[in-house]
Amino acid sequence: MTEYYLWLLQFMGAANPRSVQLIRHYGSAQAVYEAFSKAGNDVKFLKPGEAEALKTASLEKSREIMQIGESYNYRAITLEDEQYPVALKNIYNPPIMIFAAGELPCEELCIAVIGTREACDYSFKVTKRLCSQLAREGVTIVSGMAIGIDKTAHTAAVEVRGRTVGVLACGFAVDYPKYSTPFRHEIVKAGGAIVTELLPYSRGERGYFIYRNRIMSGLSRGVILIEAADKSGCHITANHATSQNRDIFCVPPADIFHPRFRGVIGYLRDGAIPVFDHSDVLNEYFIRPTVEVDKGNDTGSDVLIETQAETVTVEAGDAPKTAAAKPFNVIPEKPPEPDLSELSGKALEIAELLKDGVKTVDFLAEKSGLTADELSEVLLELEIDGVIESAAGSSYRLCAT
């Protein structure tokens, strides 16, 4: 099924919620392809840009993309694959497919770490210490591969031979940030993974970062906010985490009066979990921290970990430790309230009729005066736009009701 998902990605683009709606409506990506082929590409409910891109999308291009992935040691994982992370699958607008190199997190505890690119020395120090400690305990560190706090978080995990997942804002064949490709290899070699939902040569547009961040929080059980001002991009990830029912952790600011920490203070006031060391994170998931004694510095070849029951020496090259946490009961993220302000004509009329609850197709046809074919076209457009969804007995309802 991979080639059909790639075909869909070619013209719908990444982070398009209408892609998931198409798959749900037709039943599979292959069914979407077959339906569009029969329609002769005359699909009125596609947006102009999607319809234009559809003209050049093909299964042949899909196969070419798969070959590119193989040459870069990336594999394509669709929503239907067992390898697709369950937590990510249950967010609103999950990627219909991801390209991944390395070992994706499955059952282990994942924590996203976010912060500004131009952080202060205090924040870099805290990030290094906190991520090193968590990685040694088997926690997988998730971040966005950007310079600043992201790079520090990834590096801290790699240096102690821990797992980390880098979520790219570009295709895997693009070296962004510049000269970061060798570091991606280090992450994979250490047992971690690199992930992106963008096509191989896609240079993520500036606006895409908003959508990329939903993947970071979606993969994680919680998000640690290191440093953020009032208008920091970190708020995007934190907002995704909140809507996805993830935990929000915050490092207490070094200076409560400095503008660079105002964003953090806001979350702490609203009930975010303060983090003074790694145990504050582990305790949330019923994990007992070990007592660590380092031989040398953080990058030494041996790390001695002492517990109440035994002493374990972790040799260089050993498989990363996996943190055992309390079961993760994934709560599917609710989609946002449907926006009816952009609707007009019969589409708005149908949506207004559904405000009172579930209505049958016969009822909608009678009230709207549309023929069966006309009504079917309007309903399909509203369903793919995520405004309505089908219910039992040839009925429909608004997605938020």
DRENFIDREN-196721 format. One record per residue: x, z, y of N, C-alpha, C in turn. Coordinates in steps of 0.05 Angstrom, whole numbers, plus 32768, in hexadecimal, padded with zeros to 4 digits. Atoms other than C-alpha are relative to their C-alpha. Example, Ala and Ser with C-alpha at 12.3 -4.5 7.8 and 13.67 -1.06 7.14 Angstrom:
BEGIN
801280007FE880F6809C7FA6801280008018
7FF07FFF7FE88111808F7FEB7FF1800E8016
! end
This chain:
BEGIN
801080007FE8800080008000801180008019
7FEF7FFD7FE9803C8007802E7FFF7FE88013
7FFF80187FEF803B7FBF80467FE67FFD8010
801980017FF17FF27FC5805C800080148017
7FFD7FEC7FEB80018004808480137FF48016
7FED800C7FED803C7FDF80A57FF27FEA800F
800F80157FF2800E7FA580B57FEE800C8015
80127FF37FED7FDD7FD480D68010800B8018
7FEF7FF47FEB80157FF680FD800A7FEA8013
7FF680167FEF802D7FB281177FEE7FFA8017
801280087FEA7FEF7FA581417FF18018800C
800D7FE97FF57FD07FEA814A80148012800F
7FEC7FEF7FF38011800B815F8000801C7FF5
7FFE7FE480098029805281527FEE80128010
80107FEA7FF38000809081647FE57FF6800A
801A800B7FF87FC0806781697FEB800D7FEE
80147FF380117F86809381507FEC7FED7FF4
80138014800B7F5D80548144800A7FF57FE5
7FF58009801A7F8C8043810A7FF480117FEA
800B7FEE80157F75808080E37FE27FFB7FFD
801D800680027F2C807080F47FFB7FE77FF1
80038019800F7F35802980D9800380057FE2
7FFB7FFA801C7F52804480987FE9800F7FF4
80167FF0800A7F1A807780917FE77FEF7FFD
8018801180017EE4804380A080007FED7FE8
7FFF801480147EFC800E80708009800C7FE5
7FF87FF380197F19803E803C801D80007FFA
7FE3800280057F628028803B800B7FEC8013
7FF380147FEF7F95800080627FFD7FE47FF5
8003801A800C7F8F7FC880307FE47FF58005
801C80087FFB7F437FC7803A7FFD7FF6801D
800080097FE57F4F7FC18085800B7FE38002
7FF4801B80007F7C7F8580797FED7FEB7FF5
80128013800D7F4A7F63804B7FE87FFB8012
801780037FEF7F117F70807C80077FEF8019
7FF7800F7FE97F387F5480B780067FE37FF9
7FFA801B80097F4E7F17808F7FE67FF07FFD
801A800D80047F067F07807D7FF27FFA801B
800C80037FE67EF17F0F80C6800E7FEA8010
7FF180147FF27F247EDA80D9800C800A801A
7FF47FF37FE97F447F0B810A7FEE80028018
80137FFD7FEA7F057F0A81347FF4801C7FFF
80087FE480017F007F55813A7FFB800A801C
80087FFB7FE47EDA7F65817A8007801C8009
7FFC7FE47FF87EE57FB08178801E80078005
7FE47FFA7FF97F317FAA817F80047FFE801E
7FF980027FE47F4E7FB681C380117FE78005
7FF3801A7FFB7F6D7F7981E5801D80007FF6
7FE48000800A7FB57F8E81D6800280007FE2
80007FFF801D7FA57F9D818E7FF87FE57FF4
8008801A800A7F817F5B818480167FEB8004
7FEA80137FFB7FBC7F3581A2801680057FEC
7FEB7FFA80137FEE7F5981767FF87FF97FE3
80098007801A7FC37F4C813980077FE47FF8
7FFB801C80067FD07F02813F801C7FFB7FF4
7FE58004800A801A7F0B812E800780147FE9
7FFB7FEC801680137F4580FB7FFE7FF27FE5
8001800D801B80217F3180B3800C80127FEB
7FF47FF2801680317F4D806F801D7FF87FFC
7FE48009800180717F248071801280118012
7FF17FEF7FEE80887F4C80AD8002801C7FF5
80007FE6800C80757F8B8088801780027FEC
7FEB8000801480A47F798050801C7FFF800C
7FE780007FF280DB7F6A80818007801B800B
7FFC7FE47FF680D27FAF80A0800980127FEA
7FF87FF0801780D77FCE805B801D7FFB7FF8
7FE48006800681197FAA804F8013800C8014
7FEF7FF47FEB81347FC280928003801E7FFA
7FFF7FE4800781228009807D801380067FEA
7FEE7FFC801681478002803C801D7FFE8008
7FE580037FF781857FEA8060800A80178010
7FF97FE87FF181838028808C7FFC801A7FF1
80067FE980118171805680527FE98010800A
80197FF47FF8812D806580707FEA7FF67FED
80168008801080EE806480467FE680038010
801A7FFF7FF280A78057805E7FED80117FEF
80127FED800E8075808E804C7FE57FFE800E
801B80047FF5802B808180567FEF801A7FFC
80137FEA80037FF080B1805C7FF880057FE3
80097FFD801C7FE180A480138016800B7FEE
7FEA7FF88011802680B77FF98001801E7FFC
7FFD7FE48005803280FA7FD88016800D8011
7FEA7FF57FF08071810280017FF88006801D
80097FFC7FE58049810280427FFA801E8004
80047FE47FFD804B814A805D7FE380078005
801C7FF97FFE8007816B80547FF9800B801B
80067FF57FE6800B819280957FFD7FEA8015
800280167FED8017815280BC7FE77FEF7FFC
8017801080067FDF812E80997FE6800C800C
80187FF27FF77FAD816280B37FFE8004801E
80037FFF7FE37FB9815A80FD7FEE7FEA8009
800F80167FF57F8E8130812A80137FE98005
7FF080187FFC7FA980E9812C801B80027FF2
7FE68000800E7FDF80F080F6800C7FE48000
7FF4801B8003801180B780F27FF67FF37FE6
800A800D80187FF5808480C180177FFC7FEC
7FE980018011803C807E80A78018800A800F
7FE87FF77FF48080809B80B480187FF47FF2
7FE78009800C80C6808280A9801280187FFE
7FF17FE7800480F380B8808C801A7FFB7FF1
7FE67FFF800E813C80C180788005801C7FF9
7FFB7FE48008814F80FE80507FE8800D7FF3
80147FF1800F8124813480327FEC800C8012
80167FF57FEF80E1814280537FF8801C7FF7
80097FE5800880C9818A80567FE57FFF7FF2
80197FFF800F8093819A80247FF3801C8002
800B7FE58001808581E38015800F80148012
7FEF7FEC7FF180BD8203803E7FF58004801C
80097FF87FE580B182258081800F7FEF8014
7FF580107FEA80BC81F680BC7FF9800C801B
80057FF67FE580C3820E8103800C7FEC8014
7FF780127FEB80C881DF813F800D80108017
7FF27FF37FEA80F881F1817780017FED8017
800280117FE980ED81D581BC800B800D8019
7FF57FF57FE7810B81DD8201800A7FE98011
7FF880157FED812581B8823D801B7FF47FF9
7FE7800D8005815E8187823B8017800C8010
7FEC7FF47FEF818381AA82747FFC801E8001
80047FE38002817F81F1825D80188010800B
7FEA7FEF7FF781A8822C82758010800A7FE8
7FEF7FF6801681E0824C824D7FF280147FEE
800F7FEC800F81B3828582387FEF7FF27FEA
8012800E8012818182558218800F7FF27FEA
7FF0800D801481B7822E81F4800B80147FEC
7FF57FEB801181D5826E81D97FEA800A7FED
80167FF680108192828781C17FF87FEC7FEA
8008801680128180824481A180147FFF7FE8
7FEB8002801581C28241817A7FFE80187FED
80017FE8801181BD828981617FE680017FF0
801A7FFE800D8173828681507FFD7FEB7FEA
80038015801481758243812C801380037FE9
7FED7FFB801681B3825681057FF580157FED
800B7FEB80108192829680ED7FE87FF67FEF
8017800A800E8151827380DB80087FEC7FEA
7FF7801480148174823A80B7800D800E7FE8
7FF47FF18016819C826C808D7FEB800D7FEE
80167FF3800F815B828C80787FEF7FEB7FF2
800F8015800E81428248805E7FEA7FF38011
8014800C7FEE81178236809A800A7FE48008
7FF9801B7FF7811681EC80AB7FFA7FFE801E
800380027FE3812281E080F57FF87FE48007
800B801A7FF780F981A8811480047FFD801E
7FFD80057FE3810A8189815780017FE28005
8004801B7FF8810B8148817E80187FEF8004
7FE880107FFF8153812F817B80097FFA801D
7FF780057FE58159813081C7801980108006
7FE97FEF7FF78195814B81ED7FF5801B8009
80097FE67FF68192819482027FF980127FE9
80097FED8014816B81C781DA7FFC7FF37FE4
8005800D801A8157819581A4801A7FFD7FF0
7FE78005800E819E81818193800D801A7FF8
7FF47FE6800781B581CA81947FF2800C7FE8
800F7FF58016817E81DE816480087FF17FE6
7FF880108018818F81A58133801C80087FF7
7FE47FFA800681D981B381388004801B7FF3
7FFD7FE5800B81D281FD812B7FF880017FE3
80098000801C81AC81EF80EA80147FF27FEF
7FED8010801081DD81BA80D2801A80107FFB
7FE67FF28003821A81E780DF7FFF80167FEB
80027FEB80158200821C80AF7FF47FF47FE6
8009800F801881EC81E6807C7FE280067FFB
801D7FFD800281A281F1808A7FF27FE68004
801180187FFD816981C0808D7FF57FFD801C
800D80057FE6815181A080CD7FF37FE47FFF
800E801A7FFE8121816780DC80007FF6801C
8000800C7FE5812B813981177FEA7FEB8002
801780127FFC80ED8115813080087FED8017
7FF780147FEC810280D581557FEA7FF68012
8012800D7FED80E180B7819280067FE38002
7FF9801D800180FA8072817E80007FF87FE3
7FFE8009801B810080478140801B80087FF4
7FE87FF6800D8135805A810D80187FED8004
7FEA80127FFC815E801C811D800B8001801D
7FF87FFD7FE4816580318166801180198003
7FEE7FE97FFB819F805F817B7FF8800E8019
80097FF17FE9817A808E81A97FFB801D7FF7
7FEE80037FE9819180BC81C6801A7FF17FF8
7FE98011800681CF809081CB801580107FF1
7FEB7FF580118205809E81977FF680177FEE
800A7FEA801181D680CC816F7FFE7FF87FE3
80038009801C81D580A2812F8012800F7FED
7FF07FF18013821180C5810F7FF5801C7FFB
800C7FE5800381EF8108811B7FE87FFF7FED
80178003801381B180EF80F6800A80017FE4
7FF48000801B81DE80E380BA8008801C7FF8
7FF87FE4800681F8812A80BF7FE880117FF8
80197FF1800781B1814680BE7FF77FFA7FE4
80098008801B819F811E80808013800B7FEB
7FEC7FF6801381E08131805D7FFD801E7FFC
80037FE3800381D1817A806A7FE680087FF3
80197FFA800E818E817480467FE87FFD8011
801780037FEE8162816680827FF57FE48000
800D801A7FFF813B812980987FFE7FF6801D
8005800E7FE6813180F780D17FE57FF27FFC
801B800B800380E980E180DE7FF87FF18019
800C800E7FEA80C780AE810A7FE77FF17FF7
8017801080078084808A810C80027FE4800C
7FFD801A7FF2809E804F8135800E7FEB7FEF
7FF38016800F80B3800B811A801E80008006
7FE37FFD7FFF80FE8004810F800D7FFB801A
7FF180077FE781137FE281507FF080088019
80107FF77FEA80E08005817C800F80148012
7FF47FED7FEC80FD802581BB7FE9800F800C
80177FF07FF780CB805C81C77FFC8000801E
80067FFF7FE380AA8055820B7FFF801D8009
80007FE57FF480AC8090823A7FE780107FF9
80197FF380068063809F822E7FFD80087FE3
80037FFA801D806D80A281E28008801D7FF9
7FF77FE58006808F80E681E67FE880137FFC
80177FEF8002804A810581EE7FF67FFF7FE3
800A8003801B803680EA81AA801580087FEB
7FEB7FF88012807980F681887FFF801F7FFB
7FFF7FE280028073814181967FEA800B7FED
80157FF7801380338146816C800B80017FE4
7FF48000801B805E8136812F801180187FFD
7FEE7FE980018090816D813F7FEF80197FFA
80117FE88005805981A381437FF07FFD7FE6
800F8005801880328182810B800F80077FE6
7FF07FF98017806B818B80DA8005801D7FFC
7FF77FE47FFF807581D480ED7FEA80147FFD
80137FE980008054821780E27FFE800D801B
80007FF47FE58068822E812780147FF18012
7FEF800D7FED808B82178166800D80168011
7FF17FED7FEF80C2823F818B80067FF2801A
7FFA800B7FE680C5823281D580178010800C
7FE77FF27FF7810B824281EF80008003801E
800080007FE38108822F82387FEE7FE9800B
801280147FF580D4820A82627FF78009801C
800B7FFC7FE580C1820482AB7FE27FFA8000
801D80057FFE807A81FB82C47FF87FE47FF6
8008801C8006807A81AF82BB80127FF47FEA
7FEF8009801680A781AB827E7FF07FEF7FEB
800C801080158099817782487FFA80117FE7
80047FEE8017809B81B282177FE280077FFD
801C7FF88001805381C1822A7FF07FEC7FEF
800E80148010803E81818207800180097FE2
7FFD7FF7801C8059819A81C47FF1801A7FFC
800E7FE68003803D81E081D07FE27FFB7FFF
801D800680017FF881C381DE7FF87FF47FE6
8006800B801B7FFB819A819E800080167FEC
7FFE7FEA8013801081D981787FE780118001
80187FEF7FFC7FD5820081957FE87FF27FF3
8017800F800B7FA281CA818280037FFD7FE2
7FFB8003801D7FC281C4813D8000801B7FF1
80007FE5800C7FBB820F8130801B800A7FF7
7FE57FF680068006821B8130800680188011
7FF87FE87FF18028825B814880127FF88017
7FEF80047FE98049825D818C801280188004
7FEC7FEB7FFC808A82858192800E7FFA801B
7FF180037FE780AF829081D4801880138001
7FE97FEF7FFB80F582A981E37FFD800D801B
80037FF37FE680F182DD821B80157FF58014
7FEE800C7FEC811082C0825B801780128008
7FE97FF17FF6815482D582747FFB800A801C
80067FF87FE4813882D982BB7FE27FFA8005
801C80047FFD80ED82E382C57FF87FF4801B
8005800B7FE580F382CB830D80097FE38003
7FF5801B7FFE8116828A82FF7FEB7FEB7FF8
80148014800580EA824B830280037FF27FE4
7FFC800E801A810A822F82C27FF2800E7FE9
800D7FF1801680E6826582997FE280048005
801C7FFA7FFA80A1826382B97FED7FF77FEA
8011800A80158083823A8281800080137FE8
7FFF7FED8015809B826C824D7FF080198006
800E7FE87FF7807F82A682747FE27FFC7FFD
801C80068003803B828582747FF680037FE4
80097FFE801C8038828082298002801D7FF6
7FFE7FE48008805082C882207FE88010800B
80187FF37FF5801882DF824E7FE77FFA7FF0
80188008800F7FE682B88224800180087FE3
80007FF5801B7FFC82DA81E480137FF37FED
7FEC800B8011803682B281C9801180167FF3
7FF17FEC800E806282D78197801D8000800B
7FE57FFE7FF580A382F081B8801580007FE9
7FEB8002801480E382E08191801A800D800B
7FE77FF37FF8811E8310819880167FFA7FEC
7FEE800A8013813F82FA81587FF07FF27FEA
800E80108014812F82D1811A7FEC80107FEF
80137FF08010810B830B80F87FE47FFF800C
801B80017FF480D28305812A7FF17FE77FF7
800D8017800B80C482C0810F7FFA80047FE2
80047FFC801D80CE82D180C57FEA80147FFA
80157FEC800680A1830E80C97FE47FF58002
801A800C7FFE806782E280DD7FF77FF37FE6
8007800E8018806B82C0809A800880107FE7
7FFB7FED8017807A82FD806E801B7FFA7FF2
7FE68004800B80C382EB8064801380178009
7FEE7FEA7FF980F583258060801B7FF58007
7FE5800A7FF88134831480888016800D7FEF
7FE87FF5800D8176831D80648012800B8015
7FEC7FF57FEF81B08343808180187FED7FFE
7FEB8014800181E5830F8093801B800C800A
7FE57FF97FF78230831C809880107FE67FFF
7FF180197FFF825882DF80AE801E80067FFC
7FE28000800382A082D38097800B7FEB8012
7FF780147FEC82BD82B280D47FE97FF98013
801480087FEC8292828A81047FE97FF27FF2
8018800D800B8250826580FB80067FE77FF0
7FFA8019800D8273822780E2801480047FE9
7FED7FFA8016829E824980AC7FF77FF37FE6
8007800D801A82A0822D80657FEF80127FEF
80107FEE80108280826C80477FEF80128012
80117FED7FF182468297805E7FF780157FEB
80077FEB8012823C82DA803D7FE5800C8009
801A7FF57FFB81F382F080397FFB80187FEE
80047FE8801081E6833780237FE380088001
801B7FF5800281A2834F800B8000801A7FF2
80017FE5800D818A83917FEF80077FFE7FE2
7FFD8002801D818D83757FA8801A7FF27FF8
7FE9800F800981C883467FA780107FF58018
7FF0800E7FEC820083247FCD80047FE47FF7
7FFF801D800781FF82D87FCE80147FF28013
7FED80107FF0823882AB7FE57FF67FE48000
8009801C7FFD82218268800080187FEF8005
7FE980117FFD825782347FF57FF97FE7800F
8004801A7FF3825F81F5801E7FF77FEB7FEC
800A80158011823781BD80007FE980097FEE
80177FF7800F820381EA7FDF7FE67FF6800C
801A80097FF681BB81D57FE47FF580158014
800B7FED7FEC819881F380217FEC80137FF3
80137FEC80098171823280157FE47FF9800A
801B80067FF78125822C80187FF1801B8004
800F7FE77FFA80FB826280397FE580007FF2
801B7FFD800D80C0827B80107FEE800F8014
80127FF37FED8086828B803E7FE580037FF5
801C7FFD8009803E82A080387FF37FE48000
800D801B80028010826580257FF77FF6801B
8007800C7FE780028235805D7FE47FF37FFC
801A800B80027FB7822A80617FFC7FED8018
800180147FEB7FB581E980887FE37FFE800A
801A80037FF47F7A81E880B880007FE5800F
8000801A7FF37F6B819F80CB7FFA8003801E
80047FFF7FE47F71819581157FE77FF18008
8018800D7FF77F2F8185813780077FEB8015
7FFB80147FEC7F2E8144815E7FF68009801B
800A7FF97FE57F24814981AA7FE37FF78003
801C80087FF97EDE814581C77FFF7FE28007
8002801C7FF97EC880FC81C97FFA7FFC801D
800480077FE47ECC80DE820E7FEC7FEA8003
801580157FFE7E8B80BA821D80017FF3801C
7FFF800B7FE57E9E80AB826580097FE38001
7FF6801B80017EC0806A82517FED7FED7FF2
80138010800E7E848051822A7FEC7FF48013
8015800D7FEF7E4F802282467FEE7FF17FEE
80138010800F7E147FF982307FF5800D7FE7
800C7FF680197DFA800181E9801180157FF3
7FEF7FEB800C7E37802981D37FFA801B800C
80077FE77FF37E27805F82067FE580097FF8
801B7FF980087DDE805C81F37FFF800D7FE5
7FFF7FF5801B7DED806881AA800D801C8000
7FF37FE67FFE7E1D80A181BB7FEE8015800B
80127FED7FF47DE980C281E67FEA80087FEC
80147FF980157DB680BE81AD800A80147FEC
7FF57FEE80147DE680E381808008801B800B
7FFA7FE67FF57DF0811D81B07FEF80167FF5
80127FEC800B7DB581418190800680067FE3
7FFA7FFB801C7DD5813E814B80007FE77FEF
7FFF801780137DD68111810D7FE77FEF8003
801680137FFE7DAB80D3811280047FE97FEB
7FFE801680147D9B809D80DE80037FE5800E
7FFD801B7FF67DAB805480E77FE57FF48009
801A800A7FF97D61804480E77FF6800B801B
80077FF47FE67D5580758120800E7FF48017
7FF0800B7FEB7D8E805981497FF77FE38006
8009801B7FFC7D758012813E7FE67FFF800F
801A7FFF7FF37D2F8024815380028007801E
7FFD7FF67FE57D448049819280107FED8012
7FEF80117FF07D79801781A87FF67FE38002
800A801B7FFF7D537FD7819880147FEC7FF6
7FEC8012800B7D907FB981767FF97FF67FE4
8003800A801B7D8F7F8D81398013800F7FED
7FEE7FF280137DB17FA680F9801D7FF88005
7FE5800A7FFC7DEE7F7A8106800B800B801B
7FF67FF67FE67DF37F8E81508006801E7FFF
7FFB7FE380027DEC7FD88140801980067FEF
7FE97FFC80117E207FD38108801A7FFC8010
7FE880067FF07E527FB58139800680178014
7FFD7FEA7FED7E467FEC816D800980197FF2
7FF97FE8800F7E4A80238139801E7FFF7FF6
7FE5800480097E8B8007811D801480058017
7FEF7FFC7FE97EAA800581628002801D8008
80007FE47FF97E96804C8172800E80117FEB
7FF37FF180167EAF8065812E801E7FFC8002
7FE480057FFE7EF380448136800C800C8019
7FF77FF37FE87EF98060817C8000801F7FFD
80017FE480057EEE80A5815E7FEA800F800F
80177FF37FF17EAD80B281847FEC800A7FEC
80147FF780147E7F80B68147800D7FFF7FE5
7FF88001801C7E8680C080FC7FE77FFE7FEF
8016800380127E5A80AF80C17FF9801A7FF3
800A7FE9800E7E2F80E480A07FF17FF77FE8
800F800780187E0780E780607FE67FF18006
801A800D7FFE7DCC80BA80567FFE7FEB8016
800080157FEC7DDF807F80837FFA800B801C
80037FF27FE67DE480AD80BF801A8001800F
7FE87FFD7FF07E1580B880F87FFC80188012
7FFF7FE97FEE7E2980F1812680187FFD8012
7FE97FFF7FEF7E5880FD8160801680107FF1
7FEA7FF3800E7E9D811281478002801E8007
7FFD7FE47FF87E9A8154816D7FE980117FF8
80187FF080077E56816A8152800180087FE3
! end
